[in-house]
Amino acid sequence: MTQLKSELNINRVNSSVTIPTDTEAYNDNSVKVGLLDSDFTDSIRQSQLSVRYPGIEFVPRVNSDTSTSEHGVEVFEVLTDTNKDRTEGKAKFSVIAASIGNGGSDSSDKRVNPNLATYEKVFERFNSSQKVKVINQSFGGDTPIEESTYTPTNIRNVVFFK
């Protein structure tokens, strides 16, 4: 986990992308953040995470994919600003964790299978009063955003953009 945190921080510090900011502070358990990654379906893993992070919600899988990768747990711990001993997170918001890994029994296989049904299940769990819904999906490609072909006109989500 330390290597992942270090790499994420280096990428954040060195990025030239301008990210819009909000001056309001939202850090309480009324705010929910969706996390789509691999893998949160193992009952032992769910129990461990539930003890350390009260309020976490697990979305049942919508397909028969399987994964043993702990990449999602590592991303979860970065997202919740987990301490070095991995006993608690500083963030106060709640996490909606959905499994989309499809790497099978190889724990180093971090492949994912994002699908609309899982997104819909996550969105169902957001409070209707939460106007901005945040979904963390750390899967992606090897191309940094600065070098990608995305533009402000083609990056919007056509499924949920209404």
Backbone bond lengths (Angstrom), bond angles and torsions (degrees), N, CA, C in turn:
res aa  C-N    CA-C-N  psi(-1)  N-CA   C-N-CA  omega(-1)  CA-C   N-CA-C  phi
1 M - - - 1.438 - - 1.521 110.61 -
2 T 1.308 118.06 -34.94 1.454 120.86 -179.00 1.519 111.36 -60.39
3 Q 1.326 117.64 -40.77 1.462 121.57 179.48 1.526 110.56 -63.76
4 L 1.338 117.13 -43.58 1.466 121.04 179.39 1.527 109.98 -61.51
5 K 1.349 117.45 -47.18 1.463 120.73 179.40 1.522 110.74 -59.79
6 S 1.325 115.96 -43.07 1.458 120.42 -179.42 1.525 111.23 -62.85
7 E 1.333 116.74 -45.61 1.468 120.59 179.84 1.524 111.20 -63.73
8 L 1.336 117.17 -42.02 1.463 120.31 179.50 1.527 110.94 -63.58
9 N 1.336 116.63 -40.79 1.458 119.93 179.80 1.525 111.38 -67.62
10 I 1.323 117.86 -42.65 1.472 121.17 178.30 1.524 110.05 -60.67
11 N 1.335 116.96 -44.82 1.468 120.54 178.90 1.524 111.39 -62.71
12 R 1.338 116.52 -39.54 1.463 120.16 -179.98 1.525 110.36 -65.95
13 V 1.318 117.34 -45.74 1.467 121.84 -178.31 1.524 111.31 -65.25
14 N 1.317 117.33 -39.52 1.463 121.29 -175.50 1.529 114.17 -86.43
15 S 1.309 118.28 -6.11 1.455 120.91 -177.57 1.526 111.25 -72.06
16 S 1.315 115.23 142.55 1.465 120.53 176.50 1.529 111.66 -102.21
17 V 1.324 116.87 5.66 1.452 121.29 -179.13 1.535 109.34 -73.64
18 T 1.311 116.42 134.47 1.454 121.12 176.07 1.519 108.69 -89.57
19 I 1.323 115.58 122.14 1.460 120.68 -178.61 1.528 107.94 -108.90
20 P 1.328 117.85 126.10 1.470 119.76 177.92 1.528 110.71 -58.77
21 T 1.305 116.97 143.65 1.460 120.42 179.91 1.519 110.35 -122.34
22 D 1.301 114.76 159.17 1.452 122.86 178.78 1.522 107.16 -120.53
23 T 1.308 118.13 138.06 1.456 120.80 -178.51 1.524 112.70 -82.43
24 E 1.322 117.43 -12.38 1.464 120.84 178.04 1.525 109.64 -76.09
25 A 1.321 116.69 149.87 1.464 121.77 177.00 1.522 108.71 -109.97
26 Y 1.318 115.66 122.99 1.455 121.07 178.87 1.519 107.69 -122.29
27 N 1.297 117.33 105.80 1.455 119.99 -179.63 1.522 109.02 -151.29
28 D 1.319 115.24 66.18 1.450 119.16 174.35 1.522 108.75 -143.17
29 N 1.320 115.51 170.61 1.465 118.66 -172.77 1.524 114.08 -73.28
30 S 1.338 118.57 -0.50 1.462 119.19 173.98 1.529 111.01 -80.62
31 V 1.317 117.04 -15.21 1.462 122.25 179.55 1.531 108.24 -93.73
32 K 1.327 115.88 133.19 1.464 120.71 178.46 1.517 109.55 -118.20
33 V 1.321 115.14 145.97 1.458 122.32 176.66 1.523 107.42 -127.34
34 G 1.328 117.06 129.43 1.456 121.21 177.07 1.522 110.23 -83.50
35 L 1.319 116.80 144.08 1.464 122.52 177.74 1.513 108.11 -133.99
36 L 1.337 116.42 113.08 1.457 121.81 177.31 1.521 108.23 -106.82
37 D 1.311 116.99 117.75 1.458 120.94 -176.18 1.517 108.56 -167.27
38 S 1.340 115.92 -167.23 1.455 121.36 177.02 1.522 107.88 -115.60
39 D 1.199 123.48 138.70 1.443 128.78 -11.98 1.525 106.67 -141.55
40 F 1.300 117.31 138.47 1.453 122.44 -174.60 1.526 112.62 -119.61
41 T 1.326 118.67 13.39 1.463 120.38 -173.54 1.518 114.02 -87.19
42 D 1.319 118.70 -18.88 1.465 121.59 -179.64 1.529 109.38 -65.89
43 S 1.332 117.37 127.19 1.470 120.85 -174.89 1.529 112.25 -64.34
44 I 1.325 117.84 -35.05 1.475 120.19 178.22 1.524 109.44 -66.60
45 R 1.318 117.04 -44.34 1.465 121.45 178.04 1.529 110.57 -61.79
46 Q 1.332 116.89 -41.89 1.462 120.58 178.12 1.526 111.05 -61.67
47 S 1.339 117.05 -42.48 1.466 120.79 179.42 1.519 111.14 -62.92
48 Q 1.334 116.72 -45.34 1.465 120.51 179.86 1.522 110.95 -61.38
49 L 1.318 116.95 -44.98 1.463 120.21 -178.75 1.529 110.88 -68.00
50 S 1.320 118.05 -37.65 1.463 121.24 -179.99 1.519 112.27 -63.98
51 V 1.337 117.08 -35.94 1.463 120.97 177.96 1.522 110.28 -68.85
52 R 1.327 116.66 -45.18 1.472 120.80 -177.75 1.521 112.97 -73.98
53 Y 1.320 117.23 -31.46 1.465 121.63 -173.87 1.521 110.10 -131.04
54 P 1.335 117.20 78.71 1.468 119.33 179.15 1.530 110.25 -57.08
55 G 1.301 116.30 139.59 1.459 120.49 179.58 1.516 114.33 100.13
56 I 1.346 118.01 -10.62 1.462 119.41 177.88 1.529 108.70 -64.62
57 E 1.313 115.96 139.03 1.462 121.58 177.34 1.521 108.37 -115.08
58 F 1.309 117.16 136.69 1.457 121.79 178.52 1.526 109.19 -108.88
59 V 1.312 116.26 126.51 1.463 122.03 177.04 1.527 107.52 -90.46
60 P 1.327 118.07 123.89 1.471 119.72 177.83 1.527 111.13 -61.41
61 R 1.311 115.63 147.99 1.466 120.61 177.52 1.512 111.20 -59.89
62 V 1.313 115.27 148.38 1.463 120.39 178.24 1.527 111.49 -104.45
63 N 1.340 116.52 -0.82 1.468 119.85 179.45 1.522 109.37 -143.04
64 S 1.319 117.76 -173.82 1.466 121.38 -175.64 1.528 113.07 -98.97
65 D 1.336 118.13 11.57 1.467 120.32 177.03 1.523 109.96 -60.13
66 T 1.328 115.74 155.34 1.465 120.73 175.34 1.523 109.33 -136.09
67 S 1.328 115.07 157.88 1.450 121.08 177.25 1.525 108.90 -161.03
68 T 1.312 116.45 145.55 1.465 121.23 174.40 1.524 110.87 -114.86
69 S 1.307 117.42 5.93 1.464 121.86 179.91 1.525 110.71 -63.94
70 E 1.333 116.40 140.19 1.460 121.60 176.21 1.525 111.29 -98.24
71 H 1.320 117.08 11.88 1.463 120.32 -178.23 1.528 111.52 -56.12
72 G 1.322 117.59 -42.12 1.460 120.97 -179.84 1.517 112.58 -62.44
73 V 1.336 116.52 -37.72 1.467 120.39 177.98 1.528 109.48 -65.46
74 E 1.327 116.82 -40.67 1.463 120.08 177.99 1.529 110.80 -63.34
75 V 1.322 116.79 -42.85 1.470 120.82 178.00 1.528 109.27 -64.35
76 F 1.323 116.91 -42.00 1.461 122.02 177.68 1.529 110.21 -56.46
77 E 1.331 116.65 -44.82 1.463 120.60 -178.13 1.524 111.65 -67.90
78 V 1.323 117.89 -34.00 1.466 120.65 174.73 1.526 109.06 -67.85
79 L 1.318 116.89 -45.81 1.457 122.46 -178.22 1.529 111.71 -59.66
80 T 1.319 117.46 -39.85 1.461 121.19 -177.06 1.525 112.47 -92.81
81 D 1.332 117.42 8.28 1.464 122.58 177.71 1.524 111.07 54.27
82 T 1.328 115.21 53.76 1.459 122.47 -177.16 1.523 110.96 -68.94
83 N 1.333 115.14 142.20 1.469 119.64 179.94 1.532 111.19 -71.05
84 K 1.325 115.20 168.88 1.470 121.68 -174.60 1.526 112.66 -60.90
85 D 1.331 117.13 -31.74 1.462 120.81 -179.52 1.528 113.38 -80.78
86 R 1.345 116.13 -1.96 1.459 122.87 179.23 1.522 112.08 58.34
87 T 1.339 116.81 39.32 1.455 120.57 -179.45 1.520 113.22 -106.77
88 E 1.338 118.50 -24.37 1.454 120.52 178.91 1.519 110.56 -162.66
89 G 1.329 114.95 157.19 1.449 121.02 177.39 1.518 110.56 -105.02
90 K 1.323 116.61 150.07 1.465 120.91 179.45 1.527 111.89 -80.33
91 A 1.317 116.81 -28.79 1.460 120.36 -178.04 1.522 109.63 -64.61
92 K 1.308 116.41 142.94 1.462 121.12 -178.31 1.521 113.07 -99.23
93 F 1.334 117.70 -11.63 1.464 119.38 -179.08 1.521 110.60 -70.95
94 S 1.321 115.88 162.13 1.463 122.01 178.64 1.522 109.54 -95.21
95 V 1.325 116.17 149.79 1.459 121.25 -179.73 1.525 110.08 -112.95
96 I 1.328 115.07 135.76 1.463 122.88 172.89 1.530 105.22 -104.38
97 A 1.329 117.42 106.80 1.463 121.92 -174.37 1.526 111.04 -99.52
98 A 1.331 115.67 124.78 1.462 121.45 179.94 1.525 109.42 -125.57
99 S 1.314 116.41 133.65 1.463 122.01 -177.65 1.520 111.36 -90.57
100 I 1.336 114.74 126.27 1.462 120.05 176.58 1.527 110.95 -130.09
101 G 1.336 117.34 10.39 1.460 120.87 179.37 1.510 111.28 -68.35
102 N 1.338 115.80 145.47 1.469 119.32 176.36 1.520 111.20 -139.86
103 G 1.322 115.87 35.98 1.460 121.00 -179.67 1.509 114.66 -86.62
104 G 1.336 117.98 -0.57 1.458 121.12 177.87 1.516 112.47 70.40
105 S 1.323 116.43 -144.65 1.468 121.41 -173.87 1.521 113.69 -83.88
106 D 1.308 119.18 -4.76 1.465 122.38 177.72 1.532 108.58 -83.98
107 S 1.336 116.87 106.17 1.462 120.44 -175.06 1.523 113.33 -65.98
108 S 1.324 117.50 -15.65 1.466 119.67 177.69 1.534 111.93 -89.32
109 D 1.329 116.88 -6.29 1.463 121.83 179.55 1.525 108.69 -86.44
110 K 1.309 116.28 108.64 1.462 121.61 -173.55 1.528 113.11 -101.86
111 R 1.327 117.06 19.95 1.464 119.70 179.72 1.525 110.80 -61.12
112 V 1.315 115.16 148.49 1.463 120.91 178.33 1.521 110.09 -130.52
113 N 1.322 115.05 159.69 1.452 121.89 179.24 1.532 108.00 -130.75
114 P 1.340 117.07 77.88 1.465 118.52 179.57 1.520 110.44 -65.42
115 N 1.327 116.18 142.18 1.455 119.26 -178.64 1.525 109.32 -149.08
116 L 1.304 115.64 152.43 1.454 122.21 -175.47 1.527 112.20 -59.70
117 A 1.328 117.99 -38.70 1.469 120.83 -177.74 1.528 111.30 -60.20
118 T 1.323 117.60 -38.83 1.461 120.30 179.02 1.520 110.50 -67.70
119 Y 1.328 116.95 -43.81 1.461 119.68 176.62 1.530 110.66 -57.32
120 E 1.321 116.86 -44.08 1.456 120.42 -179.65 1.524 111.66 -61.52
121 K 1.337 117.20 -40.21 1.465 121.52 178.43 1.528 110.92 -64.28
122 V 1.326 116.87 -38.36 1.462 120.65 177.78 1.524 109.63 -66.52
123 F 1.326 117.36 -47.31 1.465 120.55 -178.96 1.523 112.18 -61.44
124 E 1.335 118.03 -30.65 1.466 121.16 178.05 1.528 111.90 -62.91
125 R 1.315 117.03 -24.30 1.463 120.99 -175.37 1.529 113.99 -91.18
126 F 1.317 117.17 -8.28 1.459 119.48 176.61 1.526 109.92 -71.82
127 N 1.325 116.24 146.59 1.463 120.70 173.93 1.521 108.16 -68.95
128 S 1.314 116.75 139.27 1.469 119.39 -179.67 1.522 111.34 -64.71
129 S 1.334 118.07 -24.04 1.464 121.39 179.91 1.533 112.51 -78.54
130 Q 1.330 117.26 -13.10 1.460 120.07 178.27 1.523 108.07 -83.72
131 K 1.307 116.53 103.41 1.463 121.71 -172.87 1.526 112.97 -72.14
132 V 1.336 117.35 -36.87 1.462 121.15 179.13 1.521 107.89 -102.26
133 K 1.312 115.68 121.43 1.457 120.96 179.47 1.523 108.81 -105.33
134 V 1.330 116.09 125.88 1.456 121.67 -177.21 1.517 108.92 -108.74
135 I 1.323 115.88 128.18 1.461 122.45 176.28 1.523 107.41 -120.40
136 N 1.327 116.70 121.35 1.452 120.72 175.54 1.514 107.56 -93.91
137 Q 1.297 115.69 122.67 1.468 121.40 175.71 1.522 106.24 -134.60
138 S 1.319 115.22 96.56 1.461 119.34 -173.14 1.517 113.27 -81.62
139 F 1.318 116.73 -1.44 1.460 118.28 177.63 1.519 108.68 -73.45
140 G 1.272 116.44 155.18 1.457 119.23 -179.48 1.508 110.50 175.70
141 G 1.302 115.51 -156.47 1.455 120.78 -178.26 1.515 111.26 -111.27
142 D 1.300 114.87 -173.31 1.453 121.52 -178.51 1.525 113.17 -89.25
143 T 1.329 117.32 -1.92 1.466 120.62 -176.39 1.525 110.26 -93.69
144 P 1.329 118.94 122.72 1.467 120.51 176.39 1.527 110.06 -61.10
145 I 1.314 117.54 150.68 1.462 122.14 -176.76 1.526 111.02 -58.30
146 E 1.342 117.01 -33.11 1.464 119.94 179.42 1.527 112.10 -62.65
147 E 1.337 117.42 -26.82 1.460 121.81 -177.04 1.529 112.85 -104.09
148 S 1.323 117.08 2.35 1.461 119.60 -176.08 1.525 111.21 -80.32
149 T 1.312 114.76 172.45 1.466 120.46 178.93 1.522 112.18 -91.44
150 Y 1.345 117.33 3.94 1.459 120.17 179.89 1.521 110.70 -69.70
151 T 1.323 114.56 141.99 1.466 121.55 176.07 1.527 107.32 -131.00
152 P 1.321 118.45 166.60 1.468 119.14 178.16 1.529 113.48 -58.41
153 T 1.327 118.26 -20.33 1.464 119.52 -179.16 1.519 113.79 -91.45
154 N 1.332 119.00 -18.54 1.465 117.68 -178.28 1.528 114.03 -114.33
155 I 1.328 118.21 2.55 1.465 119.17 -176.33 1.535 112.19 -90.08
156 R 1.324 118.46 -14.33 1.457 119.88 -177.06 1.536 111.63 -64.71
157 N 1.291 114.68 155.87 1.451 120.70 -177.57 1.520 109.19 -89.21
158 V 1.304 117.26 112.29 1.467 120.98 -175.79 1.522 112.90 -76.09
159 V 1.343 117.46 -16.91 1.477 119.52 -179.56 1.517 110.60 -77.80
160 F 1.348 117.24 -45.24 1.467 120.63 -174.56 1.523 112.73 -101.38
161 F 1.320 117.20 -7.95 1.454 120.40 -179.23 1.520 108.75 -78.44
162 K 1.305 116.47 115.95 1.469 119.90 -176.89 1.501 109.59 -135.41
